[in-house]
Amino acid sequence: MPAKIRLQRQGRKRLAFYHIVIADSRAPRDGRYIERIGVYNPNTNPATIDLDFDKALDWLNKGAQPTDTVRAILSYKGVMYKKHLLGGVAKGAFDEDEAERRFQAWLTDKESKIQAKKDRLANESEADRKSRLEAEAKINAERAEAIAKRNSELAAEAEAEVAEEAAEEATEEVAEEVVEAEAPATEEAPAAEETASEEASEEEKKAE
């Protein structure tokens, strides 16, 4: 049975990464392997791939069969294209220098595309950060406006209460002054009545 190039799961639940290994096709998925040739981490964007290019190409030339996922990884890193170019050299379609030139041109184009994707993701992340900051600033401004409005209403209520208390105090002071002004007249009335009564008694005595 030929060897297979496949992934071996590592890491914890929901945050797994994978070793790229050469293993016997009859071995369990996460069992023993012949050689580890790289690491694949899908938790980043773009995914992080650390691959020993020469070993991967050597095992492909030896007949190792990659799984579908590993084939996509090898194609992404250019291993499958390099194998294709070497096949063209073996058939005499072009020489090794031409194969290397074509591969380097492909590699340059691939790296520029990867860098463009990273720049786009970075710009999107920055735009998203600014959008979240603006939304948060708007919420804070609305909250501050609501607090200021509430404080203004409370201040107005407090002023109204103070004015009402002052009016009540002024009313009470006026009432006290009126009472004080009327008190002497009330006290003089009985004295006048006593004088009139005494005069009437004296007149009665004289009449007798």
C-alpha positions as CSV (number, residue, x, y, z in Angstrom):
1,M,0.0,0.0,0.0
2,P,1.4,3.5,-0.9
3,A,2.1,6.1,1.7
4,K,-0.4,8.9,2.2
5,I,0.2,12.6,2.9
6,R,-2.5,13.6,5.3
7,L,-3.5,15.8,8.3
8,Q,-3.1,14.7,11.9
9,R,-5.3,16.6,14.3
10,Q,-3.8,18.5,17.2
11,G,-5.0,21.2,19.6
12,R,-8.2,21.5,21.6
13,K,-11.8,21.5,20.7
14,R,-12.9,24.3,18.4
15,L,-9.3,25.5,18.1
16,A,-7.6,22.6,16.3
17,F,-4.6,22.8,14.1
18,Y,-3.0,20.0,12.1
19,H,0.3,18.4,11.4
20,I,1.0,17.4,7.8
21,V,2.4,13.9,7.9
22,I,3.5,11.0,5.8
23,A,1.8,7.9,7.0
24,D,1.0,4.4,6.0
25,S,-2.5,4.4,4.4
26,R,-3.5,1.5,6.8
27,A,-2.6,3.5,9.9
28,P,-5.3,5.3,12.0
29,R,-5.8,8.9,11.2
30,D,-4.2,10.2,14.4
31,G,-1.9,7.2,14.8
32,R,1.8,6.6,14.0
33,Y,3.3,8.4,11.1
34,I,6.5,8.1,9.1
35,E,7.5,11.7,8.9
36,R,6.1,15.1,9.7
37,I,6.6,17.7,6.9
38,G,4.6,20.7,8.0
39,V,1.8,22.4,10.0
40,Y,-1.6,23.7,8.9
41,N,-3.5,26.2,11.1
42,P,-6.9,27.1,9.7
43,N,-7.7,29.4,12.7
44,T,-6.0,32.4,11.1
45,N,-7.0,34.4,8.1
46,P,-5.5,33.6,5.7
47,A,-4.6,30.1,7.0
48,T,-1.1,29.6,8.3
49,I,0.8,26.9,6.4
50,D,4.4,25.9,7.4
51,L,5.5,23.3,4.9
52,D,8.8,21.7,4.1
53,F,8.6,22.2,0.3
54,D,11.4,19.9,-0.8
55,K,10.2,16.9,1.4
56,A,6.7,17.3,0.2
57,L,7.8,17.3,-3.4
58,D,10.2,14.3,-2.8
59,W,7.3,12.2,-1.3
60,L,5.1,13.1,-4.2
61,N,7.7,11.9,-6.6
62,K,8.0,8.7,-4.6
63,G,4.3,8.1,-5.2
64,A,2.8,9.3,-1.9
65,Q,-0.9,10.1,-2.4
66,P,-2.2,13.3,-0.7
67,T,-5.8,13.5,0.7
68,D,-8.1,16.1,-0.9
69,T,-7.3,18.7,1.8
70,V,-3.6,18.1,1.6
71,R,-3.7,18.3,-2.2
72,A,-5.3,21.8,-1.9
73,I,-2.6,22.8,0.6
74,L,0.2,21.5,-1.7
75,S,-1.4,23.3,-4.6
76,Y,-1.6,26.5,-2.6
77,K,2.1,26.3,-1.8
78,G,3.1,25.5,-5.3
79,V,4.3,21.9,-4.7
80,M,1.8,20.4,-7.2
81,Y,2.8,23.0,-9.9
82,K,6.5,22.3,-9.3
83,K,5.8,18.6,-9.8
84,H,3.9,19.4,-13.0
85,L,6.9,21.4,-14.3
86,L,9.3,18.7,-13.4
87,G,7.1,16.3,-15.4
88,G,7.4,18.6,-18.4
89,V,11.2,18.6,-18.0
90,A,11.2,14.8,-17.9
91,K,9.2,14.7,-21.1
92,G,11.6,17.2,-22.8
93,A,9.0,19.9,-23.2
94,F,11.4,22.5,-21.7
95,D,14.6,22.5,-19.7
96,E,15.1,22.9,-15.9
97,D,15.9,26.6,-16.2
98,E,12.6,27.3,-18.0
99,A,10.8,25.3,-15.4
100,E,12.5,27.3,-12.6
101,R,11.7,30.6,-14.3
102,R,8.0,29.6,-14.7
103,F,7.8,28.5,-11.1
104,Q,9.4,31.7,-9.8
105,A,6.9,33.8,-11.9
106,W,4.1,31.8,-10.4
107,L,5.5,32.2,-6.9
108,T,5.8,36.0,-7.3
109,D,2.3,36.3,-8.5
110,K,1.0,34.0,-5.7
111,E,2.8,36.0,-3.0
112,S,1.4,39.3,-4.4
113,K,-2.1,37.9,-4.3
114,I,-1.6,36.7,-0.7
115,Q,-0.2,40.1,0.3
116,A,-3.2,41.8,-1.4
117,K,-5.6,39.7,0.6
118,K,-3.8,40.5,3.8
119,D,-3.9,44.2,3.0
120,R,-7.6,44.0,2.2
121,L,-8.3,42.1,5.4
122,A,-6.3,44.7,7.4
123,N,-8.2,47.6,5.8
124,E,-11.5,45.9,6.5
125,S,-10.5,45.3,10.1
126,E,-9.5,49.0,10.4
127,A,-12.7,50.2,8.8
128,D,-14.7,47.9,11.1
129,R,-12.8,49.2,14.1
130,K,-13.5,52.8,13.1
131,S,-17.1,52.0,12.6
132,R,-17.4,50.5,16.0
133,L,-15.6,53.5,17.6
134,E,-18.0,55.9,15.8
135,A,-21.0,53.9,16.9
136,E,-19.7,53.8,20.5
137,A,-19.0,57.6,20.4
138,K,-22.6,58.2,19.2
139,I,-24.0,56.0,22.0
140,N,-21.9,57.8,24.6
141,A,-23.0,61.2,23.2
142,E,-26.7,60.2,23.3
143,R,-26.2,58.9,26.8
144,A,-24.5,62.2,27.9
145,E,-27.3,64.2,26.3
146,A,-29.9,62.2,28.2
147,I,-28.1,62.6,31.5
148,A,-27.7,66.4,30.9
149,K,-31.4,66.6,30.1
150,R,-32.3,64.7,33.2
151,N,-30.0,66.8,35.3
152,S,-31.6,70.0,33.8
153,E,-35.1,68.7,34.7
154,L,-34.0,67.9,38.2
155,A,-32.5,71.3,38.6
156,A,-35.7,72.9,37.3
157,E,-37.8,70.9,39.7
158,A,-35.5,71.9,42.6
159,E,-35.8,75.6,41.6
160,A,-39.6,75.3,41.5
161,E,-39.6,73.7,45.0
162,V,-37.4,76.4,46.4
163,A,-39.6,79.1,44.8
164,E,-42.7,77.5,46.2
165,E,-41.2,77.2,49.7
166,A,-40.1,80.9,49.5
167,A,-43.7,81.9,48.5
168,E,-45.1,79.9,51.3
169,E,-42.7,81.6,53.8
170,A,-43.6,85.0,52.4
171,T,-47.3,84.3,52.8
172,E,-46.8,83.1,56.4
173,E,-44.8,86.3,57.2
174,V,-47.5,88.6,55.8
175,A,-50.2,86.6,57.8
176,E,-48.1,87.1,61.0
177,E,-47.7,90.8,60.4
178,V,-51.5,91.2,59.9
179,V,-52.2,89.3,63.1
180,E,-49.7,91.5,65.0
181,A,-51.3,94.7,63.6
182,E,-54.8,93.6,64.6
183,A,-53.9,92.4,68.1
184,P,-53.7,95.9,69.9
185,A,-57.2,97.0,68.6
186,T,-58.6,93.8,69.9
187,E,-57.0,94.4,73.3
188,E,-58.3,98.1,73.5
189,A,-61.9,97.2,72.9
190,P,-62.5,95.6,76.3
191,A,-60.9,98.7,78.0
192,A,-63.3,101.0,76.3
193,E,-66.3,98.9,77.3
194,E,-65.1,98.9,80.9
195,T,-64.9,102.8,80.9
196,A,-68.4,103.1,79.4
197,S,-69.7,100.7,82.0
198,E,-68.1,102.7,84.9
199,E,-69.6,106.0,83.5
200,A,-73.1,104.4,83.4
201,S,-72.8,103.2,87.0
202,E,-71.8,106.7,88.2
203,E,-74.8,108.3,86.4
204,E,-77.2,105.8,88.0
205,K,-75.8,106.7,91.4
206,K,-76.3,110.4,90.8
207,A,-79.8,109.8,89.7
208,E,-80.6,108.0,92.9
